[in-house]
Amino acid sequence: MIFSNPSGAPELACDACGCRWFDRMSGACYECATPVSEESQAEYRQALETFALRRREQEETAGHSS
């Protein structure tokens, strides 16, 4: 599950319980131990790339309007 935090950045949450805390060593949720699927990881990476691209575009636009 991916949602946006207050600053608009994507955050990954557990598909089973909604927890946002993951053990990076095991690749599982801290709360319920559900593994993070490869599909969820790929979706999250794509959401991060999209967010970063939008940020760069906003910064470039702001820089050109000065």
Rosetta blueprint (number, residue, H / E / L):
1 M L
2 I E
3 F E
4 S E
5 N L
6 P L
7 S L
8 G L
9 A L
10 P E
11 E E
12 L E
13 A L
14 C L
15 D L
16 A L
17 C L
18 G L
19 C L
20 R L
21 W L
22 F E
23 D E
24 R L
25 M L
26 S L
27 G L
28 A E
29 C E
30 Y L
31 E L
32 C L
33 A L
34 T L
35 P E
36 V L
37 S L
38 E H
39 E H
40 S H
41 Q H
42 A H
43 E H
44 Y H
45 R H
46 Q H
47 A H
48 L H
49 E H
50 T H
51 F H
52 A H
53 L H
54 R H
55 R H
56 R H
57 E H
58 Q H
59 E H
60 E H
61 T H
62 A H
63 G H
64 H H
65 S L
66 S L
